[in-house]
Amino acid sequence: MATNPAYPQRILVTTPIYYVNDRPHLGHAYTTVAADFMTRAHRLLGHEVFFLTGTDEHGEKVAETARAKGKSPIEHCDEVVTGFKDAWKALHIDYDRFIRTTEEAHICGVTHLLKRLRQATGPDGQPVIYEGEYRGLYCTGCEKFLSGRDMEDGRCPVHPTRDPQEITERNYFFRLSAFLDQLQAKIERDEIHIRPKIRKREVLGLFAQGLDDFSLSREKVEWGIPLPFDPSQTAYVWVDALSNYITGVGFGTNGDSYNKWWNNSSVLHLMAKDILKFHTIFWPAMLLAAGEKTPEAMFIHGYLTLVDQKMSKSLGNVIKPDAWVADFGIDGARYLLTTIFRFGQDGEIREDTLREKYNADLANDFGNLVSRAAKMVLGHFDGYIPNPDFNRPEVQDLRSVMINEELNFIDAVDEVDPNMAVASAMSIVRAANRYFDHMQPWNLAKQGRLGDLAVVLGDTMEAIFYASKYLSPVLPTKIPEVLRTLGYTDAEIDARLRKGQTIAAPAGRQITKAAPFFPRVDKLGGKVEPEKKEEPKMDGVITIDEFFAAKLKTAEVIAAEKVEKADKLLKLQIRLGEEIRQIVAGIAEFYQPADLVGRTIIVVTNLQPAKIRGIESNGMLLAARHGNTLRLLTTDGEIPSGAEIG
């Protein structure tokens, strides 16, 4: 993420402000949970953060919806705002400011900005604002003026169920054309850092297509902010809404706050791809015209989809956030929103995938590890956590994963990648599980080897502590429970998770309980996806989802040896990025161990571990065979180990 060079550790994180045509759905929650994650993650790393979210309450559509309900616009807005605040409370969203565009402070700030723009001139010396007439189409659904290239089959692609309006009205226009060269250069140089890269290319493609000046006002819309220089017109709802990013931190009302959180911080805007043009082009152009700083970074994510359709009220396919909270709990819902697919890409929500991921990651991998280790500490050491010993050979893989994944977490946060940040924490969890199972502490207890048992449990508890730190941004209610189980006080937990302060490791602290943290979910009570007719499946044919269920990665062979009394088997040690694994493969008839060391191979990484001739195998290499010939699958050039395939 690009940062303000003078203030790299002070960050303003924003969501779009959400339109109050109806109550929040899971698409709103997706962006907001990601923003909350980024806020908590930066605080964990010791950064100063302000998290801004809110609601967009003006415009023609809001007035229409209120009339249909027999209410005034502000009565309707107050009702829907309560729904948003309740939803964010249910998901444990910890914002610093919830801004409403009907607030006096926001109206004051927008009025101040409009006055500034009215007085401004562009690089060519022409006024930034000029009067003109708009003739064309308008989508009330997204409050957007439409050109021919904006439409699909004659309709707005975001609202395909409604016809756009034909309107003719006298408006004030913003001279966008005067700032396009300057704006394009800033985007190309990453002074406005747009990610993922595909969205940056999309934005630059808009410049190539040609961009028109846009309407700054509406002539016939009463529910809005009047222009200070012509009260017969109201500010175009997008001009009003985008301004919240600066009015929310004091523009026009509180200069000290504005200087701190806009001018003297790094600004990160998060949004979905349907509002890309407004944020990446209109908004920074307005700031340039007003003589204000442009945001450092924008991350544009994909859609949550149901049956290949974007989730939206107009399509009637929304899921309410409280349904997920009811099924998976606060932290389970947040975890799934953050991890079910890569942030930045579209992803289809499926009930079976949600349940499987929750049970595999939280109930089994993390929750079960904490409970098993805690019970053994309670049972054998009166609850006092033993000292670890990370100098022993048996624990080096775990130690390496802990060190490297800490760095990977920091990199993922810097890249605005909540999904990979959580994956880094879960890599520590899985490494701790492998170590715990390999060392078999239950057998050490049976054999009376309490010294060895103490070290294994001390190592495991240290790993749980490490993983918990980096899981805390996504699991903000359960991780404090885990840390309390490890003997930490609320003051220590707050110091570590909210203020980024270092606290002592868990050794010597006393565990008081070992309750399950994530009970399994076997049946969902809420409706997660609409019913859809199953198409007949052809024999021998798999779906794209079934194909991508197999996780393929490149791996480097770092050691190889024959398996005793097994002519066909080789035992390989492989490197997957920073992780070391062992696999057993039936290739001894075709390859000598020495021939394999240093090679790059392709491995299925998410197979259930198995024991072959008593040796654990954690993965499967891929090879092609024809008759008596076998060849390992590899890449056609050099690439780091751990690279994903697919």
N, C-alpha and C positions, 0 to 999 in steps of 0.2 A: 504494500500500500504506500502510495506517495504521501509524504508528510510535510508539514510546515517545518523547514530546516531549523528555525529558531525555537520551535516548540514541538519536538517530535513525540513527547510523552504527555501531551495534553490533547485530548480527542473529543470532538463533538460527534456523536453517533445519532443518526436520524432515521426514522421510517417515513414513508409518505404519510400525509394526514389522510384519513380514510373518509370517504364520502358517506354521508348519513342517510342514504336512501333506504337502508335496512340494517338489521343487526349484524354483528361480525360473523364471518365464516372462517373456515380453516385456511383459506388463502391469505386473509389478513393476519391470522395467527402465525403463518409461516414466516412472513417478513419480520413480524414483531418479536418472535422468539429468537430469530437470527440476530436481530439488533440487540436484544437483551443478552444473548450469549456473548456477542462482541464486547458489550459493555463490561460484563462480569470478567471476561477473559483479560481485557486490558487492565482492569483493576487488580486482578490477581497478579499481573506482571508489574504492578507498582505504578501504573499510569493514572493520571487524573482524567476522569471521563464525565461528560454530561450527556444524558440520554433524553432525546426529545421525540415525542410522538404526539398524536392528537387527532382532531377531526376537522373535515372540510365541510362547512355548513351553509354555504351560500349557493345560489344558482337556480336556474329554472326548474331543474328536476326536483330539488328539495321542496320548492314552493308547490309544485304539482302534487307530490306525494303527500304533503301536509293537507292540501285541499281535499284530496281523496279520502283522507282520514277524518275530515271535519275539524282539523286543528290549525292553529296558527303555525307559521314556520318555526318559530322559536320553541313552541311547545313540542312539536315533532322532534326538533334537534335535541332538546333536553332529554326526551325519552330514549332516543337512540344512543346518545352519549353515555347514559347510565349503563346501557347494554355493553358498550365497548369497555368502560371502566371495570364492570363486573367480570367480563371475559378476561381482561388482563390481570385482574386480581386472582382469578382462578388459576391462571397459568404462571403466577408468581412473577409477573413482569415488573421490574423495578425501575420505572422511568423517573427522571428528575423533573420533567415538566410535561404536562398534558395540555397542549394548546388547543383552543377552540377559535375558529375564525370569526365567531360572533363576539369574542371578548373585546373590550374597549382597548386594551393594550395592543392587540393585533390590528384593529381598525386604525389606531393612531399610527402604527408603524407602516402600514400599507399606504396611508395617506401621505406620510412623509416620503416614502419611496416614489409615489406617483408625482409629487411635486418636484422631486429631484430629477426624475426622467423628463418631465415637461420642460425643465430649464436646460437639459443637456443637449449637446450636439455630438454627432458622430465624428470619426476621423476625417470625413470629407467636409466637415463644417455644416452639414445639414442638420436640422432639428431631429432629435430621436423620435419624437411623437409628431404625427401629422394626421389630419382629418381626411377621411375618404369614405367610400361606400363599398359594403360587402354584398355581393350577389353570389349565392351558391348554396351548398348543402351543409347541414349542421346535425350532428348526432347528439340528441339530448341525453342519451344514456351515458356517454363519457364526456359530455360538455365540450365537444371538439368540432371545429370547422373542418370540413372534409374536402380534399381535392380528389381528382380522379384516381391518382396513384395510391390514395389512402384506402380505397374501397375494394371489396371482393364481391363480385356478382351484384354490384349496385348497392351494396350495404356496408356499413361499418363492420369490419371483421370481429370486433370485440362484442358487438351487439347485433348478431345476424338475424335476430327474430323481429327487428323493428325497422321500418323505413326511415331514412334520414329526412329531415325537414328542409324544404326549400325556403330560404329567407333572403330578404333584401333589407338592409338597414344601414343607417349612417353610423359609422364607428370611428374611433381613433385607432390608428395603427402604430405599431412599433417597427422602427426601421431596422429590421433584422439584417438586411443586406449589408449595412454599414459595418457590421462586426463579424461577418463570416470568415474573412481571411485571418483575423486575429484569433478567433475562436478555434478554427481548424488547426492553426499552428500550435496552440496550447494543448489540444488533444493529441496531435501527432507526437509532441515532445513529452507526453505524459505529465504535463503540468496539471492537467485534469486527467487523473489516472482512471480510465474506464476499464473495468474487468467484468466478466472474462473477456479474453481478447476477441472472441467472435462478436461480442457486442461493440467493442471499439471499432472493428471493421464495419459493422452495420451502421454505426453513427457516421463514420467517414464516408460510407456509401451514400448517405443522405446528402452530403455536400455535393457529391458528384451528380446526383439526380437534379439538384437545384432546390433552393429553399426560398419561399416567399416571405415577405413581411407579414406579420400576423396582427389580428385585431387585439387591441388592448382593452376594449370596452364593449358593452352591449347596450343597445338603445332601448330595448323593450323588456328588459329583465329588472324587476323592482327589488327582488330579494338579493341584495349585494351591497358593496361599499361604493357610495357615490364618488365620482371623480371630483377632486378638489377644485379643478379648473372648469368643470362642466357638470353640475349636479344632475342634469337630465340623463346622464349616462352612469352606468355602474361598471366597476372593474370586472373584466373578463374573469370568470371563476378560476382559471388556471393562474392568472397573474396574482390574484388574491391568495390562492392556495400555496403556490411556490414560495411566496414571501414569508411564510411561516418559519422557514429555516433561519431567517434572520430576526424576525419579530419575536420569535420564541426565546431568543437569548438577549433581547433588549434593544433591537434596532428601533430608533425613534423614541424610546422611552427610558432606557437605562444604558448610558454610554459605557460605564465600567464593565458591566456584564457583557455587553456586545464586544468590546475590545478583547476581553478575556477569552470568550468562547467562540467568536468568529474570527477576529483579526489575528489573535495570538494563540490559535490552536490548529490542529489538523482536523479537517471536516470530512466525515465519511457519510455519504448518502446511500441508503439501501432501498431498492425498489424492484418491482416486477417489470418485465420487458415491455408490457403494453403501454407504459408511460415513459419510455426511453426518450422519445423526441423532446418532450416537454422539459425533462430534467437535464439532458445532456446538451441541448442547443438553446432553447428559449431561456431557461433559467440563467446559465452563465452569461448569455448575451445581455440580459437585463442587468446583471451585476456589473459587467464591463461598462455599460452605458451609464450606470449610476456612480461609477468610480469606486466600486467595492471589490474586495477580494473574491475570487472564484473558489469553489470547493476543491480540495486536493484530490479526493477519491470518490468514485461512484461504483457500486457493485450492483449489477443488474441480474436478478435471478430469473429462473424459468417459472412455469405454471405447475401447480398441482392439477392433475387431470383425472377425470372420471370418464371411463369409456371414451378416451381420446378427445375429450372436450375440456377446455379450461373451466375451472370451477367459478361460477358466477351466479348471482341472483337472477339475472335476466334469462339464464338457461335453465333455472329451476333445479340445479344439481348441487346445491351447497351442503356442506357438512358443518355443523356448529362445533366450535372447540370444546364445549362442555361434554359432548358425546365421547370424545377421546379421553377427557379427564375422568369421566365416569368409568370407562373401561380400563384405563391404564394408570390412573393416578396422575397427579400433577407432573411429576418428573418423568414418568413413562411417556406421557403425551409429548413433553418437550423433547425427550430423547428421540422419539420416532420422527417428529417433525424435522429434527436436525440431521438425522442419519439415514432416512429411508432412501434418499438418493442424493447425488452430488449437488451441492449448492451451486446454482447457475444453470442447471439443466432442468428440463421438464421431467416430471415423473408421475406415473399412474399409481393411484392409491388402491391397494388390494387388501382385503381383510386377512387373508391367509398369510400374506407377507408380514403384515403388522404384528400379528400374534406370534409368528415364528421368530421374528427379530427381537421382540420384547423378551420372550422366554429364553432365547439363546443368549442374548447379550446381558440382560439385566438379572433375570431370575437365576440362570445357570452360571454364567461366567463370573459376574461380579457379586451378586447377592449371595450365591452359594459359597464362593471363596471366603467372603468376610465371615459368614456364619460358621463354616467349618473351622477356620483358623481360630476364631474367637472362642468357640466351644472348647477347643483343645487347650488354649491358654487358661481358660477358666478351670478346666478339669485337672490340669497337671501342674499349674503354677499359681494357683489361687488368684487367677486373673491378672497377675503382674506380667507385662509383656517383656520377654527376655531380650537380651542384647543380640543384634545381628552380627554376622561375621562375613563380610563380602570379600575376604581375601582367599577363601577356599576355591579350588578349581570348579567344584560342582555348581557354584552360584554365579560364575562369570557370565554366562549367557543372560541370566536375569539382570545382573548389574549393568551389562552392556545395553540391554533394551531400556532400562530405566534412564540411563544417561542420554542415550540417543533420542528417545522419544520425548524427553523434556525439550530438547532442541527442536525436534520436529513440531511440537506443539507451538512453540514460539514462532516458528516459520509459518505455520498454518494460520495463526492469528494475524500475522503481518500480511499474509496473502488474502485475508478475508475469506477463509475457508473453514467454517465451523465443522463441516463434515470430517475433514482430515484432522482437525484439532482433536475431535472426540476419538477418531480412529487411533491417534497417537496414545491417548490415555488408555484405550481398550487394549492396545498392544502390550502395555505394561500388565494389565489384568490377565491377559492370556499367557504371557510369559510367567507370571506368578503361579497360575494354575498348572502350567507344565512343570515348573520346578517343584511345586507342592506334591503333585502326583508322582513325579519321578523319585522324590526323596521318601515318599510313603511314611509320613510321620506317625501314622497309626501303628505301623509295624515297629518303629523305633520305640513307641510307648509300650507295646507288648513285650519287647525285648529288654525293657528297663534301661534303655540308653538315653537317659534324661538329658545328658549334656548335648548330645547330637540333636535331640528333639528340641531343646531350647533354641539352638542356633537356627534350625529350620523355621521354627515359628517366628523367631525374631526377624529373620530375613523376609518372611512372607508378610509380616505386619508392616515392615518398612516399605515394601512394595505396594501394599494396600494404601498406605499413607500417601505415597507418591502419586498413585493413580487417582486417589480421591481428590487431590489438589486440582488435577487437570480435568476431572469430571465435574467439578463443582459448578462451572458456568452453565452446564446443561442439566445438572441434577441439584438445584439449589436448596431443596428441602431435605433430600435424603443424605446428601454428603455431610451436612452438619450432624445428622443422626449417627452416621458412621464414625465421624470424628469424636462425637461424645462417647460412643462405644469404646473408642480407643483411649479414652481418658482425658480428652481435651475440654477445656472450659469454653463457655460461650464467648468470653472476651478474647481468648486465643483464636477461636474460629473466626470471629469477626476481623481480628487483626490480620489473619492470613488471607482470607477470601475476599474481603472488601478493601483492605488497605495495602495488600501486597507485602506485608511484613513477614520476616522469617520467624518461624516458631520451631521449638525443639522437636526432634524425632520422637516416635512413640515409645521407645524402649524405657522401661521403668514405670510407665503409667499402668493404672489398673483398670481392667475391663470389668464392667458390672453386669453386662447382659450380652446375649448373643441371639437376639430376635431376628427372624427373617426380614429382609429389607424390601425384597421385590417378590411377592407371592406370584406363582405362575398364573397365567391367564389362559383358560381353556375354551372359554366361550365369551363372545362379545355381546353386550346388551344393547349398545347403540347401533344404528344402521350406518355402516362404514361406506358402503358403495351401493349404488342403485342396482336393482336386479337387471340382469341382461341375459338374453337368450344365448345358450351355449351352442356354438357351431360344431357340427360333427367333426371329429378329429380323425385324420387319415392315419392309418397304421404306419408306424416307423417315422412319422413326421413330428418334430418338436416345434414349440413356439419360440419366438425370440426371447421371451422371458425365461423359458426353460434353458435355453442355451447360455444366457448370461448368468444363470444361477451358478455355473462353474466359474470360479475365479482363477484365471490363468495369469501367471507372472513369469518373468525371466529370473533365472537363478544361476549363480556361479558355483561350480563344484569346487570345494576347497579341500576335500579329502575323500578317498575311496579305498575300500578294502573288501576282500572276499568274505562271505559269510561261511563260517565253519560248517562242514557236513552238508553244504547246499551248493551243488555245482552251478546252478543257474543264477544265484543271487549275489548282488553286490550291495554293500552298505555305504551310502554316500552322505557326507556332510555338505550341506549347501548353504549359500548365503542369499537371503532375500532382502536386499537393502541392508538394514542394520540387524536383521534377525537371522539367527543360525538355526537350521533345522536338520533333522535326520530323516532320510527316506531309504527304503529298501526296494530294489528294482531287479527284475529278472532279465538282466542283460549281460551276465557274466560270460555267456557263450560268444558274445560278439565284441566285447570291449575288455581290455585289461585295465585295472584300477589306475595305473600311472597315466594311461591315455586320456582319462577323464578330467583329471585335476586341471583347473583353469578354464574349462569349457563353459560356455553359456548354454543352458538348457531351458526348456519350457516345462513348467510344473503347475499342476492343479493344486491350489493351496488351501481350499476349503473342504477337503474330504475329511470325514470322520477319521481320527487317528486309529491305526490298526496295529496289531502285533503279528509279525511274520517270522516264524521260527523263533518266537520269544523276543524278537527285537522290535521296538516301536518304530513305526513308519508314519511320518506326519506329512503326507502329500504323495503325489504320483507324477513321475516324469512322462512326457509324451514322446512316442517314437512311431515310426512307420515301418511296416514289415511286408515283404513280398517274398514268398518262398523261404529260402534260407538266408535272406538278407534282411538286416535290421539297421535302421539309421535313426539317430536321435534328432528330434525337431529342434531347430535353433533359429537364430535371427540372421538376416543377410548382412549385418554389419554390427559394429560395437554399440552397445547400449548398457546402461548401468543395471546391475541386478536389482530385482524388485519392481521393474517396470511392468505396468499392467498391460494385458493383451485383450483386445476386444473393442 
